[in-house]
Amino acid sequence: MKKRICKIVSVIMSLALLTQCYPGAVSRVSASSNVKITVQYGQTEARSILAMINELRTGSDAWYWNEDNTTKTDCTGIKPLVYDYELEKVAMQRAIEIAVSYDHQRPDGSRCFTAYGEYGYDYFTCGENIAAGYKSASEVNYGWREDNENYNGQGHRRNMLNSEFTCVGIAHVKFNGCDYWVEEFSGNTPQSLETAAKEETEECEVRIDESRITSVGLDTSTKEISLKCNETYELSDISVQMGYTGYWNSRSKKTFKVNVTPEVYSQDSNVATYSEGKVTGVSEGETTLTATVYGKEASIVVSVHDCELHKVVDKAVEATTKKTGLTEGSHCSVCNAVIEEQQVIPKLVPEETPSENQTIIPVPTDKEVITASKNGVDYKVTSKNTVDVTKVDKLKSRVEIPNVVTINRKQYKVTAIKAGAFKNCNKVSEIIIGKNIKSIDKNAFTGCKSLKRICIKSTVVNKDDVKTALLSKINKKTIVVVPKSKYSVYKRLVMNLGKQKRFIVLRK
């Protein structure tokens, strides 16, 4: 059924033109412009039709009906056509044009043979066959042969059997799911050299009469855009669908895509702005983007919200000896964006009950802070037997956090690495973390861009602490070495972070 539809359309809509014509003035409407469409060429198959035409011209079927439909004109003795590669360029241009407007009149209103002059082709006797919807060279050639038609239906056939024609150029393009075919005939002597058959997908230009545009629609994946202040949205997916007088498609498609950039502006630039394909939120409110092309308009609603105006407080959670806590934070109730991130508070350390002979060393108050520096590492005493790492010398390339450290002739366990301890330690390539470390603050390793290896000896460090620490801005290829007993736990944790950081977990 498809073949029959294609053939009927070809017969009714593509009457063959056979004429002697001379270059003349091109009749154009004043309101005309160029549109760009993307087509797929199929010139290898198009060129195969030459042999089919010559088989008809030199075989026993070289005849056509006279106007009385009872007698025939025999076309014996006519010579085979020669393929003209310069004339092929004309045919390819016309194939693109009939994809937009299926007619022997060009989309800009001029006659089809004006295309010859645009390619510098000197012509005297010429003819054109066009067809659409046929899927193969053999099908379209059979349609053009018109074996079973009467005189009025054999215009294409008479072109193929015309003895005054000496050469032909043939084109085939696929556009918007439909195949379009063109034969251009001439009585000239071919002068062009053979070229490679074009098979590429290519953006092509067609001049149209704007008064023949029947509809213009803007198609985008979103009809509404919701933004935060200072957030940007790419409108790169916007496309223009056009309806045009004379457009025909075997799949009953009413419109086709044209590659054109509409003019877009924001009705209220205080809410959102538009520039070079990007929409940017400015302040809370709603505005409309209006896109204009070929006198047609389309609108996209843009709503903008200010997260600060919709801030919701996330309550703090106290830490206990069994569970970590959280600092107070906040988020936006509209988009759920985090405004102030909650920080993890480490578990509380249970107080030890001293024995009879044990001396209790009180935890220093704010006014009695005890600090010390050992081997380029700064420590702060936090209890009677523990210290935190607070700062590391930026010039060190290898840093080892010991299990214990001696301050004022007393030994303290090193149990925590504080936020920013390794901040901007650009030279450090290896960090070894002692077995007594229980917590690592977020951003502890921020800025360690040369870091190649972290060795964690501790088996008691909180995995959430490891997670937040490894999210710091450090080298993405850092290798993390962990105790064998913790391999599975840390592997799952670090590999989950691999979406953001390419960590490698090895057995120690």
C-alpha positions as CSV (number, residue, x, y, z in Angstrom):
1,M,0.0,0.0,0.0
2,K,2.9,2.3,0.8
3,K,4.3,1.9,-2.8
4,R,1.0,2.7,-4.3
5,I,0.6,5.9,-2.2
6,C,4.1,6.9,-3.2
7,K,3.5,6.4,-6.8
8,I,0.1,8.2,-6.9
9,V,1.6,11.2,-5.1
10,S,4.6,11.1,-7.5
11,V,2.3,11.1,-10.5
12,I,-0.1,13.8,-9.2
13,M,2.4,16.1,-7.5
14,S,5.5,15.8,-9.7
15,L,4.4,16.4,-13.3
16,A,7.5,16.2,-15.5
17,L,8.7,19.4,-17.2
18,L,10.2,19.2,-20.6
19,T,11.1,22.5,-22.1
20,Q,13.6,24.6,-23.9
21,C,14.4,27.5,-21.7
22,Y,16.9,30.3,-21.3
23,P,18.3,32.0,-18.3
24,G,16.0,34.8,-17.2
25,A,15.0,36.9,-14.3
26,V,14.3,35.0,-11.1
27,S,10.8,35.8,-9.7
28,R,11.1,36.1,-5.9
29,V,8.9,37.5,-3.3
30,S,10.2,40.3,-1.1
31,A,9.8,38.5,2.2
32,S,12.2,35.6,1.7
33,S,14.9,34.2,3.9
34,N,17.2,31.2,4.3
35,V,16.4,28.2,6.5
36,K,18.7,25.4,7.4
37,I,17.7,21.7,7.5
38,T,19.7,18.5,8.1
39,V,19.4,15.8,5.4
40,Q,21.1,12.5,4.8
41,Y,22.5,12.1,1.2
42,G,22.3,8.7,-0.6
43,Q,24.2,9.4,-3.8
44,T,25.6,5.9,-4.3
45,E,22.1,4.5,-4.7
46,A,21.0,7.6,-6.8
47,R,23.8,7.0,-9.3
48,S,22.7,3.4,-9.8
49,I,19.5,4.7,-11.5
50,L,21.6,5.7,-14.6
51,A,22.0,2.1,-15.6
52,M,18.2,1.6,-15.3
53,I,17.4,4.7,-17.5
54,N,19.9,3.5,-20.1
55,E,18.4,0.0,-20.0
56,L,15.0,1.6,-20.9
57,R,16.5,3.8,-23.6
58,T,18.3,1.0,-25.4
59,G,15.9,-1.9,-24.8
60,S,12.7,-3.1,-26.3
61,D,10.6,-1.0,-23.9
62,A,11.8,2.3,-25.3
63,W,8.3,3.7,-26.3
64,Y,5.6,6.0,-24.9
65,W,2.0,6.6,-25.8
66,N,0.9,9.3,-28.2
67,E,-1.8,11.7,-27.2
68,D,-4.5,9.5,-28.8
69,N,-3.5,6.7,-26.3
70,T,-3.8,4.2,-29.1
71,T,-0.6,4.7,-31.0
72,K,3.0,4.6,-29.7
73,T,6.2,6.5,-30.4
74,D,9.1,4.1,-30.6
75,C,12.4,5.5,-29.4
76,T,14.7,3.2,-31.2
77,G,18.3,4.2,-31.8
78,I,18.6,6.8,-29.0
79,K,21.9,6.9,-27.3
80,P,22.5,6.1,-23.6
81,L,22.8,9.0,-21.2
82,V,26.1,10.0,-19.7
83,Y,26.3,10.9,-16.0
84,D,27.1,14.6,-15.4
85,Y,28.7,15.2,-11.9
86,E,28.1,18.9,-12.2
87,L,24.5,18.4,-13.1
88,E,24.3,16.1,-10.0
89,K,25.0,19.2,-7.8
90,V,21.9,20.8,-9.3
91,A,19.9,17.7,-8.6
92,M,21.1,17.5,-5.0
93,Q,20.1,21.1,-4.4
94,R,16.6,20.4,-5.9
95,A,16.3,17.3,-3.8
96,I,16.8,19.4,-0.7
97,E,14.2,21.9,-1.9
98,I,11.5,19.4,-2.7
99,A,12.0,18.0,0.8
100,V,10.7,21.4,1.9
101,S,8.2,22.1,-0.9
102,Y,7.3,19.2,-3.2
103,D,6.9,21.0,-6.4
104,H,8.7,22.0,-9.6
105,Q,8.5,25.6,-8.4
106,R,11.3,26.2,-5.9
107,P,10.4,27.1,-2.3
108,D,11.3,30.8,-2.9
109,G,8.8,31.0,-5.8
110,S,11.2,30.8,-8.7
111,R,11.2,28.2,-11.5
112,C,13.1,24.9,-10.9
113,F,15.5,25.5,-13.8
114,T,16.9,28.6,-12.1
115,A,19.0,26.2,-10.0
116,Y,21.1,25.4,-13.1
117,G,22.4,29.0,-13.3
118,E,23.2,29.1,-9.6
119,Y,25.7,26.3,-10.1
120,G,27.2,27.9,-13.2
121,Y,25.7,25.3,-15.4
122,D,25.1,26.4,-19.0
123,Y,21.9,24.8,-20.2
124,F,19.6,24.9,-23.2
125,T,17.4,21.8,-23.3
126,C,16.6,20.5,-19.9
127,G,14.0,18.4,-17.9
128,E,13.3,17.4,-14.3
129,N,11.7,14.4,-12.7
130,I,10.9,14.4,-8.9
131,A,9.5,11.8,-6.6
132,A,9.0,11.2,-2.9
133,G,8.3,8.3,-0.6
134,Y,10.0,5.6,-2.6
135,K,12.4,3.6,-0.4
136,S,14.9,2.4,-3.1
137,A,16.4,3.3,-6.5
138,S,14.6,0.4,-8.2
139,E,11.2,1.4,-6.8
140,V,11.5,5.1,-7.8
141,N,12.7,4.1,-11.3
142,Y,9.8,1.8,-11.7
143,G,7.5,4.7,-10.7
144,W,9.1,7.1,-13.2
145,R,8.9,4.5,-16.0
146,E,5.1,4.7,-15.8
147,D,4.7,1.5,-17.9
148,N,1.0,1.2,-17.3
149,E,0.0,4.9,-17.6
150,N,-1.6,6.7,-20.6
151,Y,-0.1,9.7,-22.4
152,N,-0.9,12.2,-19.6
153,G,0.7,10.0,-17.0
154,Q,3.9,9.4,-18.9
155,G,5.7,12.7,-18.5
156,H,8.5,11.2,-16.5
157,R,8.9,8.4,-19.1
158,R,9.1,10.9,-22.0
159,N,11.9,12.7,-20.2
160,M,13.9,9.5,-19.7
161,L,13.4,8.6,-23.4
162,N,14.0,12.1,-24.9
163,S,16.6,11.8,-27.6
164,E,17.6,15.5,-27.2
165,F,18.9,14.7,-23.7
166,T,22.5,13.6,-23.6
167,C,23.3,13.6,-19.8
168,V,21.7,13.3,-16.4
169,G,22.4,14.1,-12.8
170,I,20.4,12.2,-10.1
171,A,20.0,12.9,-6.3
172,H,18.6,11.1,-3.3
173,V,18.1,12.6,0.2
174,K,16.3,11.5,3.3
175,F,14.7,14.2,5.4
176,N,12.3,13.9,8.4
177,G,11.9,10.1,7.8
178,C,11.0,10.4,4.0
179,D,13.0,9.8,0.9
180,Y,13.2,12.3,-1.9
181,W,14.5,11.7,-5.5
182,V,15.4,14.1,-8.4
183,E,16.5,13.5,-12.0
184,E,17.9,16.5,-13.9
185,F,18.3,16.1,-17.7
186,S,20.3,18.2,-20.2
187,G,21.3,18.3,-23.8
188,N,24.8,19.6,-23.0
189,T,28.0,17.8,-23.5
190,P,29.2,16.7,-20.0
191,Q,32.5,18.3,-19.0
192,S,32.7,17.4,-15.3
193,L,35.1,14.8,-13.8
194,E,33.8,12.0,-11.6
195,T,33.5,12.8,-7.9
196,A,33.0,10.7,-4.8
197,A,29.4,9.8,-4.0
198,K,28.1,11.8,-1.1
199,E,26.6,9.8,1.8
200,E,27.0,12.3,4.7
201,T,24.5,13.8,6.9
202,E,24.7,17.5,6.3
203,E,23.1,20.8,7.3
204,C,21.9,22.5,4.1
205,E,20.4,25.9,3.3
206,V,17.1,26.5,1.4
207,R,15.7,29.9,0.5
208,I,11.9,30.1,1.2
209,D,9.1,32.5,0.7
210,E,8.0,33.5,4.3
211,S,4.4,34.1,3.2
212,R,4.1,30.3,2.6
213,I,4.9,29.4,6.2
214,T,1.8,27.9,7.6
215,S,2.9,27.3,11.2
216,V,5.9,27.7,13.5
217,G,6.2,25.8,16.7
218,L,9.0,25.9,19.4
219,D,9.7,22.5,20.9
220,T,11.7,22.1,24.1
221,S,11.9,19.4,26.7
222,T,10.5,21.7,29.3
223,K,7.6,24.1,29.2
224,E,8.4,25.7,32.6
225,I,11.7,26.5,34.2
226,S,12.3,26.7,38.0
227,L,15.5,28.3,39.1
228,K,17.2,29.5,42.3
229,C,18.8,32.9,42.4
230,N,22.1,32.9,40.4
231,E,21.3,29.5,39.0
232,T,21.6,29.1,35.2
233,Y,19.6,26.9,32.9
234,E,20.7,25.9,29.3
235,L,18.1,26.4,26.6
236,S,20.2,24.5,24.1
237,D,17.5,21.9,23.5
238,I,15.1,24.3,21.9
239,S,14.1,23.6,18.3
240,V,11.8,25.1,15.7
241,Q,9.2,23.1,13.9
242,M,7.8,24.6,10.7
243,G,4.8,24.0,8.5
244,Y,5.1,25.1,4.9
245,T,2.9,25.2,1.8
246,G,3.9,22.3,-0.4
247,Y,5.6,20.2,2.3
248,W,4.8,16.5,1.8
249,N,5.9,13.5,3.8
250,S,5.0,9.9,3.3
251,R,4.7,9.4,7.1
252,S,2.0,12.1,7.2
253,K,4.2,14.4,9.2
254,K,2.8,17.9,9.1
255,T,5.9,19.9,10.1
256,F,9.7,19.6,9.9
257,K,12.6,20.8,12.0
258,V,14.6,23.9,10.8
259,N,18.0,24.8,12.3
260,V,17.3,28.4,13.3
261,T,18.0,30.2,16.6
262,P,14.9,32.2,17.7
263,E,15.1,35.6,19.3
264,V,14.5,35.2,23.0
265,Y,13.9,37.8,25.6
266,S,12.7,37.9,29.2
267,Q,9.7,40.1,30.0
268,D,11.1,40.9,33.4
269,S,14.9,40.9,33.6
270,N,14.7,41.7,37.3
271,V,13.5,38.2,37.8
272,A,15.5,36.3,35.2
273,T,17.7,37.2,32.3
274,Y,18.4,35.5,29.0
275,S,21.7,35.6,27.1
276,E,23.4,33.3,24.5
277,G,21.1,30.3,25.2
278,K,21.3,30.6,29.0
279,V,18.5,31.6,31.5
280,T,19.8,33.0,34.8
281,G,17.7,33.5,38.0
282,V,18.1,37.0,39.5
283,S,15.5,37.5,42.2
284,E,12.3,35.8,43.5
285,G,9.3,36.0,41.2
286,E,7.9,34.8,37.9
287,T,8.5,36.0,34.4
288,T,8.0,34.8,30.8
289,L,10.6,34.1,28.1
290,T,9.2,35.0,24.7
291,A,10.8,33.4,21.7
292,T,10.1,34.9,18.2
293,V,10.9,33.4,14.8
294,Y,9.4,34.2,11.4
295,G,6.8,36.4,13.1
296,K,5.6,33.6,15.4
297,E,5.9,33.6,19.2
298,A,6.1,31.0,21.9
299,S,6.4,31.4,25.7
300,I,8.2,29.6,28.5
301,V,7.3,30.4,32.1
302,V,10.3,31.0,34.4
303,S,9.9,31.0,38.2
304,V,12.7,32.0,40.5
305,H,13.0,31.5,44.3
306,D,15.4,32.9,46.8
307,C,16.5,30.0,49.1
308,E,17.2,32.5,52.0
309,L,13.5,33.5,51.9
310,H,12.5,29.9,52.4
311,K,15.1,28.8,55.0
312,V,14.1,26.0,57.4
313,V,16.3,25.3,60.4
314,D,17.6,21.8,60.9
315,K,17.8,21.3,64.6
316,A,21.1,20.3,66.4
317,V,21.4,16.8,67.8
318,E,23.5,16.3,71.0
319,A,26.3,13.8,70.9
320,T,26.3,10.9,73.4
321,T,28.8,8.2,74.3
322,K,27.0,5.9,71.9
323,K,26.0,8.2,69.0
324,T,27.4,11.1,67.2
325,G,25.6,14.4,67.1
326,L,24.9,17.2,64.6
327,T,25.3,20.9,64.7
328,E,22.4,23.2,63.7
329,G,22.0,23.7,59.9
330,S,19.4,24.9,57.5
331,H,17.9,24.1,54.0
332,C,15.5,25.6,51.5
333,S,11.9,24.3,51.7
334,V,11.3,24.9,48.0
335,C,14.3,23.0,46.4
336,N,15.7,21.3,49.5
337,A,19.1,22.8,48.8
338,V,21.4,22.9,51.8
339,I,22.0,26.5,53.0
340,E,24.1,25.7,56.1
341,E,25.4,22.1,56.3
342,Q,25.2,20.3,59.6
343,Q,28.5,19.2,61.0
344,V,29.0,15.8,62.7
345,I,29.8,16.0,66.4
346,P,32.0,13.1,67.6
347,K,30.7,10.7,70.3
348,L,31.5,11.7,73.8
349,V,34.4,9.9,75.5
350,P,33.2,8.1,78.7
351,E,34.9,9.3,81.9
352,E,37.2,6.8,83.5
353,T,36.9,5.9,87.2
354,P,40.4,6.4,88.7
355,S,42.0,3.7,90.8
356,E,43.3,4.5,94.3
357,N,46.9,5.0,93.2
358,Q,45.9,6.9,90.0
359,T,46.4,10.7,89.8
360,I,43.6,12.5,88.0
361,I,44.8,15.2,85.6
362,P,42.0,17.6,85.0
363,V,41.0,18.6,81.5
364,P,42.5,22.0,80.8
365,T,40.1,24.9,80.7
366,D,40.0,27.5,77.9
367,K,42.5,29.5,79.8
368,E,44.8,26.5,80.4
369,V,45.1,25.1,76.9
370,I,48.2,22.9,76.6
371,T,49.8,22.8,73.1
372,A,53.0,21.4,71.7
373,S,54.8,20.8,68.4
374,K,56.6,17.6,67.6
375,N,58.3,16.8,64.2
376,G,56.3,19.5,62.4
377,V,52.9,18.5,63.9
378,D,51.0,20.7,66.3
379,Y,49.0,19.0,69.1
380,K,46.4,20.2,71.6
381,V,45.7,18.4,74.9
382,T,42.0,17.6,75.2
383,S,41.8,15.4,78.3
384,K,44.1,13.8,80.9
385,N,45.5,11.3,78.4
386,T,44.4,12.4,74.8
387,V,45.5,15.0,72.3
388,D,44.3,16.3,68.9
389,V,46.3,17.1,65.8
390,T,45.6,20.7,65.0
391,K,48.2,21.7,62.4
392,V,50.9,20.3,60.1
393,D,54.0,22.0,58.7
394,K,53.1,22.9,55.0
395,L,56.7,22.0,53.9
396,K,56.5,18.3,54.9
397,S,56.3,15.7,52.2
398,R,55.6,12.8,54.5
399,V,53.6,13.0,57.7
400,E,53.2,10.2,60.3
401,I,50.6,10.7,63.0
402,P,52.0,8.6,65.9
403,N,50.0,6.4,68.3
404,V,51.2,8.5,71.3
405,V,53.1,11.7,71.8
406,T,55.1,12.9,74.9
407,I,54.3,16.4,76.2
408,N,55.9,17.7,79.4
409,R,57.2,14.2,80.1
410,K,53.7,12.7,80.0
411,Q,52.4,10.4,77.2
412,Y,49.1,11.2,75.5
413,K,47.2,9.1,73.0
414,V,46.7,10.9,69.6
415,T,43.0,10.4,69.0
416,A,41.7,13.0,66.6
417,I,42.7,15.0,63.5
418,K,41.0,18.4,63.5
419,A,39.4,20.3,60.6
420,G,42.1,22.1,58.5
421,A,45.0,20.3,60.1
422,F,46.5,19.6,56.7
423,K,45.1,22.7,55.0
424,N,47.1,23.7,51.9
425,C,49.8,21.2,52.6
426,N,50.6,21.1,48.9
427,K,53.8,19.2,49.2
428,V,52.6,16.3,51.3
429,S,52.5,13.0,49.3
430,E,52.0,10.4,52.1
431,I,50.1,10.5,55.4
432,I,50.3,7.7,57.9
433,I,47.5,7.7,60.6
434,G,48.2,6.0,63.9
435,K,46.1,3.3,65.4
436,N,44.6,5.4,68.2
437,I,42.9,7.9,65.9
438,K,39.1,7.8,66.6
439,S,37.9,10.8,64.6
440,I,38.9,12.8,61.6
441,D,37.1,16.1,61.1
442,K,35.6,17.1,57.7
443,N,38.1,19.0,55.5
444,A,41.0,17.7,57.5
445,F,42.9,17.1,54.3
446,T,41.6,20.0,52.2
447,G,44.1,21.3,49.7
448,C,46.4,18.2,49.8
449,K,46.6,18.2,46.0
450,S,49.9,16.2,45.8
451,L,48.6,13.5,48.2
452,K,49.3,10.0,46.7
453,R,48.8,7.7,49.7
454,I,46.9,7.6,53.0
455,C,47.6,4.7,55.4
456,I,45.0,4.3,58.1
457,K,46.3,2.0,60.9
458,S,43.3,2.6,63.2
459,T,40.5,0.1,63.4
460,V,38.2,2.4,65.5
461,V,38.0,5.5,63.4
462,N,34.3,6.4,62.7
463,K,33.5,5.5,59.0
464,D,31.4,8.7,58.7
465,D,34.5,10.6,59.6
466,V,36.5,8.9,56.9
467,K,33.8,9.6,54.4
468,T,33.6,13.4,55.1
469,A,37.4,13.6,55.3
470,L,37.9,11.9,51.9
471,L,35.4,14.3,50.3
472,S,37.9,17.1,50.8
473,K,39.6,18.6,47.8
474,I,42.5,16.2,47.5
475,N,44.1,14.3,44.7
476,K,41.5,12.2,42.9
477,K,44.0,9.3,42.5
478,T,44.9,9.1,46.1
479,I,45.4,5.4,47.3
480,V,43.8,4.6,50.7
481,V,45.5,1.7,52.6
482,V,43.5,0.2,55.5
483,P,43.8,-2.6,58.1
484,K,42.9,-6.0,56.8
485,S,40.1,-6.4,59.4
486,K,38.4,-3.2,58.1
487,Y,39.0,-3.9,54.4
488,S,35.4,-4.7,53.6
489,V,33.9,-1.8,55.5
490,Y,36.3,0.8,54.1
491,K,36.1,-0.7,50.6
492,R,32.3,-0.2,50.4
493,L,32.6,3.3,51.9
494,V,35.4,4.5,49.7
495,M,34.2,2.9,46.5
496,N,30.8,4.6,47.1
497,L,32.7,7.8,47.1
498,G,34.3,6.8,43.8
499,K,31.6,8.6,41.9
500,Q,33.2,11.8,43.0
501,K,36.8,10.7,43.9
502,R,38.6,7.9,42.3
503,F,40.0,6.2,45.4
504,I,41.7,2.8,45.4
505,V,41.4,0.6,48.4
506,L,44.3,-1.8,49.1
507,R,44.9,-4.4,51.9
508,K,47.5,-3.3,54.3
